Structures are given as C-alpha cells and as structure tokens.
C-alpha cells in the first residue's frame, strides 16, 4: 500500500515549518527578551517563527 502524496514529509521539499515546538518557542522568547524567569511552560504566548 502506498502513502498519499499529501502525507509525505515536507522536509524533502525544503518547506519552512510554520509551527514551533515548545522548546523552540521558549528559545525564541528568550532571544526576544520576553521570557520571564520562573514562568510556566503552559500557556505560552503566540510567537511567529523568525523569517
């Protein structure tokens, strides 16, 4: 059985992901100076990926 083309990995095409993982969001917030020391890992603010 073959896999539908829409389900194949986008990494083979080199597409940029528009969703960040939690550790990537925290790293981005730290670099932007928006991360508060001791802040919880839940309910993170929305962050747009770097262009």
C-alpha positions as CSV (number, residue, x, y, z in Angstrom):
1,X,0.0,0.0,0.0
2,X,1.4,3.4,-0.9
3,X,1.3,6.6,1.0
4,X,-0.8,9.5,-0.2
5,X,1.3,12.4,-1.6
6,X,-0.2,14.9,0.8
7,X,1.0,12.9,3.8
8,X,4.7,12.7,2.8
9,X,7.2,14.7,4.7
10,X,7.6,18.4,3.7
11,X,11.3,18.3,4.6
12,X,12.1,16.6,1.3
13,X,10.8,19.7,-0.4
14,X,12.6,22.1,2.0
15,X,9.4,23.8,3.1
16,X,9.6,26.1,6.2
17,X,7.6,25.0,9.2
18,X,5.0,27.5,10.5
19,X,4.6,25.8,13.9
20,X,7.2,25.8,16.5
21,X,7.8,23.2,19.2
22,X,7.6,24.3,22.8
23,X,11.4,24.4,23.3
24,X,11.8,26.4,20.1
25,X,9.2,28.9,21.3
26,X,10.9,29.3,24.7
27,X,14.3,29.8,22.9
28,X,12.7,32.5,20.6
29,X,11.1,34.2,23.6
30,X,14.4,34.3,25.4
31,X,16.2,35.8,22.4
32,X,13.5,38.5,22.1
33,X,13.6,39.3,25.9
34,X,10.0,38.3,26.5
35,X,10.7,35.2,28.7
36,X,10.3,35.8,32.4
37,X,12.5,33.8,34.8
38,X,10.4,31.1,36.5
39,X,7.5,31.4,34.0
40,X,5.4,28.2,33.5
41,X,5.7,26.1,30.4
42,X,2.0,26.1,29.8
43,X,0.0,29.0,28.2
44,X,3.0,30.4,26.3
45,X,2.2,33.5,24.2
46,X,1.9,33.1,20.4
47,X,5.1,33.5,18.6
48,X,5.7,33.9,14.8
49,X,8.8,32.0,13.5
50,X,11.8,34.0,12.5
51,X,11.7,34.9,8.9
